[in-house]
Amino acid sequence: MKGTRCTLEITEAHPKALRRLLERSEHSGVAVMVERLTADLREHRLDATLAAVTAWAMHMRQPGWRDLYQQERCPVQPFDNPVSYWMPIP
């Protein structure tokens, strides 16, 4: 529909960095959840699952996570929708 604005939130995900941060994280509940979800997954499915966890954390405003996009000096935003980069903070 012309003129319709989407309210979908968008977040970047960096699966390998997310795994490293979760390994050092004090937020053991999320780390345990990720370990259970990804225990037997191969690379592409693992990355997709970690991206979903990032989107979940953004949507839930998970304690101990923050939007790193807010700290960017010269951010690039190709859409009208807000863009985020949610990651856990160890």
PDB file of N, CA, C and O in Angstrom:
ATOM      1  N   MET A   1       0.841  -1.175   0.000  1.00  0.00           N
ATOM      2  CA  MET A   1       0.000   0.000   0.000  1.00  0.00           C
ATOM      3  C   MET A   1       0.878   1.226   0.000  1.00  0.00           C
ATOM      4  O   MET A   1       1.783   1.355   0.824  1.00  0.00           O
ATOM      5  N   LYS A   2       0.615   2.113  -0.912  1.00  0.00           N
ATOM      6  CA  LYS A   2       1.396   3.331  -1.019  1.00  0.00           C
ATOM      7  C   LYS A   2       1.170   4.216   0.201  1.00  0.00           C
ATOM      8  O   LYS A   2       0.036   4.446   0.622  1.00  0.00           O
ATOM      9  N   GLY A   3       2.264   4.702   0.753  1.00  0.00           N
ATOM     10  CA  GLY A   3       2.171   5.602   1.893  1.00  0.00           C
ATOM     11  C   GLY A   3       2.094   4.902   3.241  1.00  0.00           C
ATOM     12  O   GLY A   3       2.056   5.568   4.275  1.00  0.00           O
ATOM     13  N   THR A   4       2.070   3.573   3.251  1.00  0.00           N
ATOM     14  CA  THR A   4       2.019   2.830   4.509  1.00  0.00           C
ATOM     15  C   THR A   4       3.402   2.786   5.118  1.00  0.00           C
ATOM     16  O   THR A   4       4.378   2.475   4.435  1.00  0.00           O
ATOM     17  N   ARG A   5       3.490   3.095   6.392  1.00  0.00           N
ATOM     18  CA  ARG A   5       4.770   3.088   7.087  1.00  0.00           C
ATOM     19  C   ARG A   5       4.861   1.851   7.972  1.00  0.00           C
ATOM     20  O   ARG A   5       3.937   1.551   8.727  1.00  0.00           O
ATOM     21  N   CYS A   6       5.955   1.150   7.878  1.00  0.00           N
ATOM     22  CA  CYS A   6       6.190  -0.054   8.656  1.00  0.00           C
ATOM     23  C   CYS A   6       6.778   0.320  10.017  1.00  0.00           C
ATOM     24  O   CYS A   6       7.607   1.225  10.110  1.00  0.00           O
ATOM     25  N   THR A   7       6.352  -0.370  11.061  1.00  0.00           N
ATOM     26  CA  THR A   7       6.877  -0.094  12.398  1.00  0.00           C
ATOM     27  C   THR A   7       7.796  -1.212  12.881  1.00  0.00           C
ATOM     28  O   THR A   7       8.039  -1.343  14.081  1.00  0.00           O
ATOM     29  N   LEU A   8       8.301  -2.008  11.964  1.00  0.00           N
ATOM     30  CA  LEU A   8       9.187  -3.113  12.284  1.00  0.00           C
ATOM     31  C   LEU A   8      10.533  -2.597  12.784  1.00  0.00           C
ATOM     32  O   LEU A   8      11.148  -1.742  12.146  1.00  0.00           O
ATOM     33  N   GLU A   9      10.992  -3.116  13.928  1.00  0.00           N
ATOM     34  CA  GLU A   9      12.319  -2.766  14.426  1.00  0.00           C
ATOM     35  C   GLU A   9      13.357  -3.618  13.714  1.00  0.00           C
ATOM     36  O   GLU A   9      13.110  -4.789  13.426  1.00  0.00           O
ATOM     37  N   ILE A  10      14.506  -3.042  13.433  1.00  0.00           N
ATOM     38  CA  ILE A  10      15.572  -3.738  12.723  1.00  0.00           C
ATOM     39  C   ILE A  10      16.826  -3.700  13.579  1.00  0.00           C
ATOM     40  O   ILE A  10      17.197  -2.644  14.092  1.00  0.00           O
ATOM     41  N   THR A  11      17.483  -4.848  13.738  1.00  0.00           N
ATOM     42  CA  THR A  11      18.749  -4.886  14.461  1.00  0.00           C
ATOM     43  C   THR A  11      19.780  -5.670  13.665  1.00  0.00           C
ATOM     44  O   THR A  11      19.456  -6.659  13.009  1.00  0.00           O
ATOM     45  N   GLU A  12      20.996  -5.225  13.730  1.00  0.00           N
ATOM     46  CA  GLU A  12      22.138  -5.951  13.170  1.00  0.00           C
ATOM     47  C   GLU A  12      22.481  -7.081  14.127  1.00  0.00           C
ATOM     48  O   GLU A  12      22.263  -6.958  15.332  1.00  0.00           O
ATOM     49  N   ALA A  13      23.003  -8.157  13.616  1.00  0.00           N
ATOM     50  CA  ALA A  13      23.457  -9.262  14.462  1.00  0.00           C
ATOM     51  C   ALA A  13      24.857  -9.665  14.020  1.00  0.00           C
ATOM     52  O   ALA A  13      25.136  -9.734  12.823  1.00  0.00           O
ATOM     53  N   HIS A  14      25.713  -9.924  14.953  1.00  0.00           N
ATOM     54  CA  HIS A  14      27.071 -10.386  14.655  1.00  0.00           C
ATOM     55  C   HIS A  14      27.278 -11.657  15.466  1.00  0.00           C
ATOM     56  O   HIS A  14      27.768 -11.597  16.594  1.00  0.00           O
ATOM     57  N   PRO A  15      26.910 -12.810  14.905  1.00  0.00           N
ATOM     58  CA  PRO A  15      26.864 -14.059  15.667  1.00  0.00           C
ATOM     59  C   PRO A  15      28.158 -14.448  16.380  1.00  0.00           C
ATOM     60  O   PRO A  15      28.117 -14.865  17.538  1.00  0.00           O
ATOM     61  N   LYS A  16      29.294 -14.321  15.716  1.00  0.00           N
ATOM     62  CA  LYS A  16      30.548 -14.735  16.360  1.00  0.00           C
ATOM     63  C   LYS A  16      30.886 -13.837  17.547  1.00  0.00           C
ATOM     64  O   LYS A  16      31.326 -14.324  18.588  1.00  0.00           O
ATOM     65  N   ALA A  17      30.684 -12.539  17.397  1.00  0.00           N
ATOM     66  CA  ALA A  17      30.921 -11.617  18.513  1.00  0.00           C
ATOM     67  C   ALA A  17      29.926 -11.880  19.631  1.00  0.00           C
ATOM     68  O   ALA A  17      30.285 -11.828  20.807  1.00  0.00           O
ATOM     69  N   LEU A  18      28.679 -12.161  19.275  1.00  0.00           N
ATOM     70  CA  LEU A  18      27.663 -12.449  20.283  1.00  0.00           C
ATOM     71  C   LEU A  18      28.042 -13.676  21.106  1.00  0.00           C
ATOM     72  O   LEU A  18      27.914 -13.660  22.331  1.00  0.00           O
ATOM     73  N   ARG A  19      28.503 -14.733  20.455  1.00  0.00           N
ATOM     74  CA  ARG A  19      28.917 -15.942  21.200  1.00  0.00           C
ATOM     75  C   ARG A  19      30.045 -15.631  22.176  1.00  0.00           C
ATOM     76  O   ARG A  19      30.027 -16.092  23.317  1.00  0.00           O
ATOM     77  N   ARG A  20      31.018 -14.855  21.731  1.00  0.00           N
ATOM     78  CA  ARG A  20      32.145 -14.510  22.615  1.00  0.00           C
ATOM     79  C   ARG A  20      31.670 -13.687  23.806  1.00  0.00           C
ATOM     80  O   ARG A  20      32.095 -13.920  24.937  1.00  0.00           O
ATOM     81  N   LEU A  21      30.791 -12.727  23.549  1.00  0.00           N
ATOM     82  CA  LEU A  21      30.288 -11.901  24.644  1.00  0.00           C
ATOM     83  C   LEU A  21      29.461 -12.721  25.625  1.00  0.00           C
ATOM     84  O   LEU A  21      29.551 -12.518  26.836  1.00  0.00           O
ATOM     85  N   LEU A  22      28.655 -13.645  25.109  1.00  0.00           N
ATOM     86  CA  LEU A  22      27.845 -14.474  25.998  1.00  0.00           C
ATOM     87  C   LEU A  22      28.704 -15.410  26.838  1.00  0.00           C
ATOM     88  O   LEU A  22      28.346 -15.730  27.972  1.00  0.00           O
ATOM     89  N   GLU A  23      29.833 -15.849  26.295  1.00  0.00           N
ATOM     90  CA  GLU A  23      30.740 -16.698  27.068  1.00  0.00           C
ATOM     91  C   GLU A  23      31.304 -15.949  28.274  1.00  0.00           C
ATOM     92  O   GLU A  23      31.593 -16.557  29.305  1.00  0.00           O
ATOM     93  N   ARG A  24      31.458 -14.641  28.148  1.00  0.00           N
ATOM     94  CA  ARG A  24      32.001 -13.828  29.240  1.00  0.00           C
ATOM     95  C   ARG A  24      30.908 -13.120  30.029  1.00  0.00           C
ATOM     96  O   ARG A  24      31.205 -12.405  30.986  1.00  0.00           O
ATOM     97  N   SER A  25      29.673 -13.304  29.649  1.00  0.00           N
ATOM     98  CA  SER A  25      28.559 -12.557  30.218  1.00  0.00           C
ATOM     99  C   SER A  25      28.170 -13.036  31.611  1.00  0.00           C
ATOM    100  O   SER A  25      28.274 -14.219  31.938  1.00  0.00           O
ATOM    101  N   GLU A  26      27.724 -12.092  32.411  1.00  0.00           N
ATOM    102  CA  GLU A  26      27.172 -12.411  33.730  1.00  0.00           C
ATOM    103  C   GLU A  26      25.700 -12.788  33.618  1.00  0.00           C
ATOM    104  O   GLU A  26      25.084 -13.191  34.605  1.00  0.00           O
ATOM    105  N   HIS A  27      25.147 -12.660  32.443  1.00  0.00           N
ATOM    106  CA  HIS A  27      23.731 -12.952  32.219  1.00  0.00           C
ATOM    107  C   HIS A  27      23.595 -14.416  31.833  1.00  0.00           C
ATOM    108  O   HIS A  27      23.307 -14.747  30.683  1.00  0.00           O
ATOM    109  N   SER A  28      23.802 -15.272  32.797  1.00  0.00           N
ATOM    110  CA  SER A  28      23.882 -16.707  32.531  1.00  0.00           C
ATOM    111  C   SER A  28      22.591 -17.275  31.972  1.00  0.00           C
ATOM    112  O   SER A  28      22.635 -18.255  31.227  1.00  0.00           O
ATOM    113  N   GLY A  29      21.447 -16.701  32.302  1.00  0.00           N
ATOM    114  CA  GLY A  29      20.184 -17.216  31.780  1.00  0.00           C
ATOM    115  C   GLY A  29      20.140 -17.161  30.269  1.00  0.00           C
ATOM    116  O   GLY A  29      19.733 -18.135  29.635  1.00  0.00           O
ATOM    117  N   VAL A  30      20.542 -16.065  29.680  1.00  0.00           N
ATOM    118  CA  VAL A  30      20.560 -15.937  28.220  1.00  0.00           C
ATOM    119  C   VAL A  30      21.641 -16.843  27.642  1.00  0.00           C
ATOM    120  O   VAL A  30      21.417 -17.486  26.617  1.00  0.00           O
ATOM    121  N   ALA A  31      22.804 -16.905  28.278  1.00  0.00           N
ATOM    122  CA  ALA A  31      23.883 -17.767  27.788  1.00  0.00           C
ATOM    123  C   ALA A  31      23.462 -19.229  27.784  1.00  0.00           C
ATOM    124  O   ALA A  31      23.759 -19.952  26.833  1.00  0.00           O
ATOM    125  N   VAL A  32      22.778 -19.672  28.825  1.00  0.00           N
ATOM    126  CA  VAL A  32      22.293 -21.059  28.892  1.00  0.00           C
ATOM    127  C   VAL A  32      21.250 -21.300  27.810  1.00  0.00           C
ATOM    128  O   VAL A  32      21.265 -22.346  27.160  1.00  0.00           O
ATOM    129  N   MET A  33      20.342 -20.341  27.608  1.00  0.00           N
ATOM    130  CA  MET A  33      19.325 -20.476  26.569  1.00  0.00           C
ATOM    131  C   MET A  33      19.991 -20.620  25.200  1.00  0.00           C
ATOM    132  O   MET A  33      19.605 -21.482  24.411  1.00  0.00           O
ATOM    133  N   VAL A  34      20.980 -19.788  24.920  1.00  0.00           N
ATOM    134  CA  VAL A  34      21.677 -19.849  23.635  1.00  0.00           C
ATOM    135  C   VAL A  34      22.401 -21.178  23.482  1.00  0.00           C
ATOM    136  O   VAL A  34      22.378 -21.776  22.407  1.00  0.00           O
ATOM    137  N   GLU A  35      23.039 -21.642  24.542  1.00  0.00           N
ATOM    138  CA  GLU A  35      23.755 -22.925  24.480  1.00  0.00           C
ATOM    139  C   GLU A  35      22.798 -24.061  24.152  1.00  0.00           C
ATOM    140  O   GLU A  35      23.121 -24.937  23.349  1.00  0.00           O
ATOM    141  N   ARG A  36      21.628 -24.050  24.769  1.00  0.00           N
ATOM    142  CA  ARG A  36      20.640 -25.106  24.502  1.00  0.00           C
ATOM    143  C   ARG A  36      20.099 -25.025  23.080  1.00  0.00           C
ATOM    144  O   ARG A  36      19.905 -26.052  22.428  1.00  0.00           O
ATOM    145  N   LEU A  37      19.857 -23.810  22.598  1.00  0.00           N
ATOM    146  CA  LEU A  37      19.311 -23.631  21.250  1.00  0.00           C
ATOM    147  C   LEU A  37      20.306 -23.995  20.160  1.00  0.00           C
ATOM    148  O   LEU A  37      19.914 -24.424  19.075  1.00  0.00           O
ATOM    149  N   THR A  38      21.582 -23.827  20.444  1.00  0.00           N
ATOM    150  CA  THR A  38      22.585 -23.961  19.389  1.00  0.00           C
ATOM    151  C   THR A  38      23.498 -25.166  19.535  1.00  0.00           C
ATOM    152  O   THR A  38      24.444 -25.305  18.760  1.00  0.00           O
ATOM    153  N   ALA A  39      23.252 -26.031  20.490  1.00  0.00           N
ATOM    154  CA  ALA A  39      24.173 -27.127  20.812  1.00  0.00           C
ATOM    155  C   ALA A  39      24.574 -27.982  19.610  1.00  0.00           C
ATOM    156  O   ALA A  39      25.751 -28.313  19.475  1.00  0.00           O
ATOM    157  N   ASP A  40      23.659 -28.343  18.755  1.00  0.00           N
ATOM    158  CA  ASP A  40      23.964 -29.260  17.649  1.00  0.00           C
ATOM    159  C   ASP A  40      23.820 -28.615  16.274  1.00  0.00           C
ATOM    160  O   ASP A  40      23.655 -29.312  15.273  1.00  0.00           O
ATOM    161  N   LEU A  41      23.882 -27.304  16.224  1.00  0.00           N
ATOM    162  CA  LEU A  41      23.679 -26.623  14.940  1.00  0.00           C
ATOM    163  C   LEU A  41      24.987 -26.399  14.200  1.00  0.00           C
ATOM    164  O   LEU A  41      26.037 -26.188  14.808  1.00  0.00           O
ATOM    165  N   ARG A  42      24.903 -26.450  12.886  1.00  0.00           N
ATOM    166  CA  ARG A  42      26.058 -26.123  12.052  1.00  0.00           C
ATOM    167  C   ARG A  42      26.069 -24.622  11.775  1.00  0.00           C
ATOM    168  O   ARG A  42      25.132 -23.914  12.143  1.00  0.00           O
ATOM    169  N   GLU A  43      27.110 -24.145  11.137  1.00  0.00           N
ATOM    170  CA  GLU A  43      27.391 -22.714  11.054  1.00  0.00           C
ATOM    171  C   GLU A  43      26.216 -21.834  10.620  1.00  0.00           C
ATOM    172  O   GLU A  43      25.898 -20.878  11.328  1.00  0.00           O
ATOM    173  N   HIS A  44      25.569 -22.106   9.513  1.00  0.00           N
ATOM    174  CA  HIS A  44      24.518 -21.214   9.016  1.00  0.00           C
ATOM    175  C   HIS A  44      23.290 -21.210   9.923  1.00  0.00           C
ATOM    176  O   HIS A  44      22.702 -20.159  10.175  1.00  0.00           O
ATOM    177  N   ARG A  45      22.912 -22.370  10.403  1.00  0.00           N
ATOM    178  CA  ARG A  45      21.776 -22.429  11.333  1.00  0.00           C
ATOM    179  C   ARG A  45      22.138 -21.803  12.661  1.00  0.00           C
ATOM    180  O   ARG A  45      21.302 -21.160  13.297  1.00  0.00           O
ATOM    181  N   LEU A  46      23.367 -21.983  13.082  1.00  0.00           N
ATOM    182  CA  LEU A  46      23.846 -21.357  14.307  1.00  0.00           C
ATOM    183  C   LEU A  46      23.772 -19.836  14.185  1.00  0.00           C
ATOM    184  O   LEU A  46      23.266 -19.165  15.084  1.00  0.00           O
ATOM    185  N   ASP A  47      24.269 -19.297  13.085  1.00  0.00           N
ATOM    186  CA  ASP A  47      24.234 -17.852  12.863  1.00  0.00           C
ATOM    187  C   ASP A  47      22.801 -17.325  12.838  1.00  0.00           C
ATOM    188  O   ASP A  47      22.516 -16.270  13.404  1.00  0.00           O
ATOM    189  N   ALA A  48      21.904 -18.055  12.185  1.00  0.00           N
ATOM    190  CA  ALA A  48      20.500 -17.635  12.122  1.00  0.00           C
ATOM    191  C   ALA A  48      19.862 -17.643  13.506  1.00  0.00           C
ATOM    192  O   ALA A  48      19.098 -16.740  13.846  1.00  0.00           O
ATOM    193  N   THR A  49      20.171 -18.657  14.299  1.00  0.00           N
ATOM    194  CA  THR A  49      19.620 -18.734  15.652  1.00  0.00           C
ATOM    195  C   THR A  49      20.145 -17.594  16.514  1.00  0.00           C
ATOM    196  O   THR A  49      19.388 -16.997  17.279  1.00  0.00           O
ATOM    197  N   LEU A  50      21.429 -17.288  16.400  1.00  0.00           N
ATOM    198  CA  LEU A  50      22.003 -16.184  17.169  1.00  0.00           C
ATOM    199  C   LEU A  50      21.423 -14.838  16.733  1.00  0.00           C
ATOM    200  O   LEU A  50      21.234 -13.946  17.561  1.00  0.00           O
ATOM    201  N   ALA A  51      21.143 -14.691  15.452  1.00  0.00           N
ATOM    202  CA  ALA A  51      20.484 -13.468  14.979  1.00  0.00           C
ATOM    203  C   ALA A  51      19.090 -13.352  15.586  1.00  0.00           C
ATOM    204  O   ALA A  51      18.664 -12.257  15.954  1.00  0.00           O
ATOM    205  N   ALA A  52      18.379 -14.470  15.693  1.00  0.00           N
ATOM    206  CA  ALA A  52      17.053 -14.461  16.314  1.00  0.00           C
ATOM    207  C   ALA A  52      17.144 -14.098  17.788  1.00  0.00           C
ATOM    208  O   ALA A  52      16.283 -13.383  18.299  1.00  0.00           O
ATOM    209  N   VAL A  53      18.174 -14.580  18.482  1.00  0.00           N
ATOM    210  CA  VAL A  53      18.364 -14.227  19.895  1.00  0.00           C
ATOM    211  C   VAL A  53      18.604 -12.724  20.029  1.00  0.00           C
ATOM    212  O   VAL A  53      18.085 -12.086  20.945  1.00  0.00           O
ATOM    213  N   THR A  54      19.393 -12.164  19.112  1.00  0.00           N
ATOM    214  CA  THR A  54      19.630 -10.717  19.130  1.00  0.00           C
ATOM    215  C   THR A  54      18.325  -9.949  18.947  1.00  0.00           C
ATOM    216  O   THR A  54      18.080  -8.970  19.651  1.00  0.00           O
ATOM    217  N   ALA A  55      17.489 -10.383  18.012  1.00  0.00           N
ATOM    218  CA  ALA A  55      16.205  -9.719  17.782  1.00  0.00           C
ATOM    219  C   ALA A  55      15.304  -9.860  19.012  1.00  0.00           C
ATOM    220  O   ALA A  55      14.610  -8.915  19.386  1.00  0.00           O
ATOM    221  N   TRP A  56      15.316 -11.029  19.631  1.00  0.00           N
ATOM    222  CA  TRP A  56      14.536 -11.252  20.856  1.00  0.00           C
ATOM    223  C   TRP A  56      14.999 -10.308  21.961  1.00  0.00           C
ATOM    224  O   TRP A  56      14.176  -9.683  22.631  1.00  0.00           O
ATOM    225  N   ALA A  57      16.322 -10.201  22.155  1.00  0.00           N
ATOM    226  CA  ALA A  57      16.862  -9.328  23.204  1.00  0.00           C
ATOM    227  C   ALA A  57      16.482  -7.870  22.948  1.00  0.00           C
ATOM    228  O   ALA A  57      16.175  -7.134  23.886  1.00  0.00           O
ATOM    229  N   MET A  58      16.501  -7.455  21.682  1.00  0.00           N
ATOM    230  CA  MET A  58      16.097  -6.094  21.338  1.00  0.00           C
ATOM    231  C   MET A  58      14.615  -5.888  21.672  1.00  0.00           C
ATOM    232  O   MET A  58      14.246  -4.906  22.317  1.00  0.00           O
ATOM    233  N   HIS A  59      13.789  -6.808  21.234  1.00  0.00           N
ATOM    234  CA  HIS A  59      12.346  -6.694  21.444  1.00  0.00           C
ATOM    235  C   HIS A  59      11.993  -6.685  22.940  1.00  0.00           C
ATOM    236  O   HIS A  59      11.120  -5.933  23.373  1.00  0.00           O
ATOM    237  N   MET A  60      12.673  -7.520  23.712  1.00  0.00           N
ATOM    238  CA  MET A  60      12.397  -7.636  25.142  1.00  0.00           C
ATOM    239  C   MET A  60      13.132  -6.581  25.977  1.00  0.00           C
ATOM    240  O   MET A  60      12.912  -6.460  27.182  1.00  0.00           O
ATOM    241  N   ARG A  61      14.012  -5.820  25.308  1.00  0.00           N
ATOM    242  CA  ARG A  61      14.858  -4.846  26.028  1.00  0.00           C
ATOM    243  C   ARG A  61      15.550  -5.576  27.181  1.00  0.00           C
ATOM    244  O   ARG A  61      15.498  -5.155  28.337  1.00  0.00           O
ATOM    245  N   GLN A  62      16.192  -6.671  26.824  1.00  0.00           N
ATOM    246  CA  GLN A  62      16.831  -7.568  27.779  1.00  0.00           C
ATOM    247  C   GLN A  62      17.836  -6.811  28.650  1.00  0.00           C
ATOM    248  O   GLN A  62      18.703  -6.116  28.120  1.00  0.00           O
ATOM    249  N   PRO A  63      17.734  -6.934  29.972  1.00  0.00           N
ATOM    250  CA  PRO A  63      18.708  -6.278  30.854  1.00  0.00           C
ATOM    251  C   PRO A  63      20.129  -6.752  30.531  1.00  0.00           C
ATOM    252  O   PRO A  63      20.351  -7.934  30.264  1.00  0.00           O
ATOM    253  N   GLY A  64      21.073  -5.836  30.558  1.00  0.00           N
ATOM    254  CA  GLY A  64      22.460  -6.169  30.268  1.00  0.00           C
ATOM    255  C   GLY A  64      22.803  -6.078  28.794  1.00  0.00           C
ATOM    256  O   GLY A  64      23.956  -6.293  28.421  1.00  0.00           O
ATOM    257  N   TRP A  65      21.848  -5.768  27.956  1.00  0.00           N
ATOM    258  CA  TRP A  65      22.070  -5.564  26.523  1.00  0.00           C
ATOM    259  C   TRP A  65      21.867  -4.087  26.235  1.00  0.00           C
ATOM    260  O   TRP A  65      21.117  -3.410  26.938  1.00  0.00           O
ATOM    261  N   ARG A  66      22.532  -3.588  25.205  1.00  0.00           N
ATOM    262  CA  ARG A  66      22.292  -2.202  24.803  1.00  0.00           C
ATOM    263  C   ARG A  66      22.471  -2.057  23.302  1.00  0.00           C
ATOM    264  O   ARG A  66      23.056  -2.910  22.635  1.00  0.00           O
ATOM    265  N   ASP A  67      21.959  -0.971  22.801  1.00  0.00           N
ATOM    266  CA  ASP A  67      22.009  -0.663  21.384  1.00  0.00           C
ATOM    267  C   ASP A  67      23.315   0.073  21.086  1.00  0.00           C
ATOM    268  O   ASP A  67      23.439   1.262  21.382  1.00  0.00           O
ATOM    269  N   LEU A  68      24.273  -0.616  20.511  1.00  0.00           N
ATOM    270  CA  LEU A  68      25.559  -0.005  20.194  1.00  0.00           C
ATOM    271  C   LEU A  68      25.451   1.019  19.069  1.00  0.00           C
ATOM    272  O   LEU A  68      26.326   1.872  18.922  1.00  0.00           O
ATOM    273  N   TYR A  69      24.391   0.943  18.279  1.00  0.00           N
ATOM    274  CA  TYR A  69      24.180   1.902  17.193  1.00  0.00           C
ATOM    275  C   TYR A  69      24.081   3.326  17.731  1.00  0.00           C
ATOM    276  O   TYR A  69      24.486   4.280  17.067  1.00  0.00           O
ATOM    277  N   GLN A  70      23.545   3.458  18.928  1.00  0.00           N
ATOM    278  CA  GLN A  70      23.384   4.780  19.542  1.00  0.00           C
ATOM    279  C   GLN A  70      24.723   5.459  19.808  1.00  0.00           C
ATOM    280  O   GLN A  70      24.772   6.680  19.952  1.00  0.00           O
ATOM    281  N   GLN A  71      25.806   4.695  19.874  1.00  0.00           N
ATOM    282  CA  GLN A  71      27.129   5.239  20.151  1.00  0.00           C
ATOM    283  C   GLN A  71      27.924   5.561  18.886  1.00  0.00           C
ATOM    284  O   GLN A  71      29.016   6.123  18.971  1.00  0.00           O
ATOM    285  N   GLU A  72      27.391   5.212  17.716  1.00  0.00           N
ATOM    286  CA  GLU A  72      28.089   5.457  16.457  1.00  0.00           C
ATOM    287  C   GLU A  72      28.232   6.961  16.202  1.00  0.00           C
ATOM    288  O   GLU A  72      27.299   7.729  16.438  1.00  0.00           O
ATOM    289  N   ARG A  73      29.391   7.366  15.725  1.00  0.00           N
ATOM    290  CA  ARG A  73      29.622   8.789  15.432  1.00  0.00           C
ATOM    291  C   ARG A  73      28.980   9.221  14.117  1.00  0.00           C
ATOM    292  O   ARG A  73      28.388  10.298  14.039  1.00  0.00           O
ATOM    293  N   CYS A  74      29.092   8.400  13.100  1.00  0.00           N
ATOM    294  CA  CYS A  74      28.526   8.708  11.787  1.00  0.00           C
ATOM    295  C   CYS A  74      27.708   7.507  11.312  1.00  0.00           C
ATOM    296  O   CYS A  74      28.109   6.812  10.379  1.00  0.00           O
ATOM    297  N   PRO A  75      26.570   7.266  11.946  1.00  0.00           N
ATOM    298  CA  PRO A  75      25.799   6.064  11.597  1.00  0.00           C
ATOM    299  C   PRO A  75      25.188   6.145  10.197  1.00  0.00           C
ATOM    300  O   PRO A  75      24.867   7.222   9.696  1.00  0.00           O
ATOM    301  N   VAL A  76      25.043   4.982   9.594  1.00  0.00           N
ATOM    302  CA  VAL A  76      24.378   4.868   8.295  1.00  0.00           C
ATOM    303  C   VAL A  76      23.022   4.252   8.558  1.00  0.00           C
ATOM    304  O   VAL A  76      22.920   3.200   9.190  1.00  0.00           O
ATOM    305  N   GLN A  77      21.981   4.907   8.072  1.00  0.00           N
ATOM    306  CA  GLN A  77      20.626   4.409   8.264  1.00  0.00           C
ATOM    307  C   GLN A  77      19.912   4.429   6.926  1.00  0.00           C
ATOM    308  O   GLN A  77      19.387   5.465   6.519  1.00  0.00           O
ATOM    309  N   PRO A  78      19.884   3.286   6.232  1.00  0.00           N
ATOM    310  CA  PRO A  78      19.323   3.241   4.887  1.00  0.00           C
ATOM    311  C   PRO A  78      17.796   3.204   4.830  1.00  0.00           C
ATOM    312  O   PRO A  78      17.223   3.258   3.742  1.00  0.00           O
ATOM    313  N   PHE A  79      17.132   3.113   5.978  1.00  0.00           N
ATOM    314  CA  PHE A  79      15.675   2.996   6.007  1.00  0.00           C
ATOM    315  C   PHE A  79      15.072   4.120   6.834  1.00  0.00           C
ATOM    316  O   PHE A  79      15.775   4.798   7.584  1.00  0.00           O
ATOM    317  N   ASP A  80      13.770   4.313   6.693  1.00  0.00           N
ATOM    318  CA  ASP A  80      13.060   5.248   7.556  1.00  0.00           C
ATOM    319  C   ASP A  80      12.908   4.680   8.958  1.00  0.00           C
ATOM    320  O   ASP A  80      12.813   5.425   9.933  1.00  0.00           O
ATOM    321  N   ASN A  81      12.884   3.366   9.053  1.00  0.00           N
ATOM    322  CA  ASN A  81      12.736   2.713  10.352  1.00  0.00           C
ATOM    323  C   ASN A  81      14.011   2.861  11.173  1.00  0.00           C
ATOM    324  O   ASN A  81      15.105   2.930  10.612  1.00  0.00           O
ATOM    325  N   PRO A  82      13.880   2.909  12.488  1.00  0.00           N
ATOM    326  CA  PRO A  82      15.078   2.947  13.326  1.00  0.00           C
ATOM    327  C   PRO A  82      15.897   1.677  13.147  1.00  0.00           C
ATOM    328  O   PRO A  82      15.344   0.587  13.009  1.00  0.00           O
ATOM    329  N   VAL A  83      17.203   1.822  13.149  1.00  0.00           N
ATOM    330  CA  VAL A  83      18.125   0.704  13.026  1.00  0.00           C
ATOM    331  C   VAL A  83      18.852   0.556  14.354  1.00  0.00           C
ATOM    332  O   VAL A  83      19.173   1.555  14.998  1.00  0.00           O
ATOM    333  N   SER A  84      19.112  -0.665  14.766  1.00  0.00           N
ATOM    334  CA  SER A  84      19.771  -0.933  16.044  1.00  0.00           C
ATOM    335  C   SER A  84      20.905  -1.931  15.862  1.00  0.00           C
ATOM    336  O   SER A  84      21.021  -2.576  14.820  1.00  0.00           O
ATOM    337  N   TYR A  85      21.731  -2.048  16.882  1.00  0.00           N
ATOM    338  CA  TYR A  85      22.783  -3.050  16.926  1.00  0.00           C
ATOM    339  C   TYR A  85      22.888  -3.508  18.367  1.00  0.00           C
ATOM    340  O   TYR A  85      23.761  -3.056  19.107  1.00  0.00           O
ATOM    341  N   TRP A  86      21.995  -4.410  18.767  1.00  0.00           N
ATOM    342  CA  TRP A  86      21.900  -4.860  20.149  1.00  0.00           C
ATOM    343  C   TRP A  86      22.916  -5.954  20.447  1.00  0.00           C
ATOM    344  O   TRP A  86      23.026  -6.936  19.713  1.00  0.00           O
ATOM    345  N   MET A  87      23.648  -5.769  21.525  1.00  0.00           N
ATOM    346  CA  MET A  87      24.645  -6.746  21.975  1.00  0.00           C
ATOM    347  C   MET A  87      24.663  -6.763  23.498  1.00  0.00           C
ATOM    348  O   MET A  87      24.352  -5.755  24.133  1.00  0.00           O
ATOM    349  N   PRO A  88      25.025  -7.904  24.089  1.00  0.00           N
ATOM    350  CA  PRO A  88      25.152  -7.950  25.544  1.00  0.00           C
ATOM    351  C   PRO A  88      26.432  -7.221  25.967  1.00  0.00           C
ATOM    352  O   PRO A  88      27.435  -7.225  25.254  1.00  0.00           O
ATOM    353  N   ILE A  89      26.369  -6.611  27.120  1.00  0.00           N
ATOM    354  CA  ILE A  89      27.529  -5.907  27.641  1.00  0.00           C
ATOM    355  C   ILE A  89      28.062  -6.713  28.834  1.00  0.00           C
ATOM    356  O   ILE A  89      27.387  -6.843  29.855  1.00  0.00           O
ATOM    357  N   PRO A  90      29.291  -7.256  28.691  1.00  0.00           N
ATOM    358  CA  PRO A  90      29.832  -8.095  29.778  1.00  0.00           C
ATOM    359  C   PRO A  90      30.181  -7.268  31.007  1.00  0.00           C
ATOM    360  O   PRO A  90      30.645  -7.815  32.007  1.00  0.00           O
TER     361      PRO A  90
END
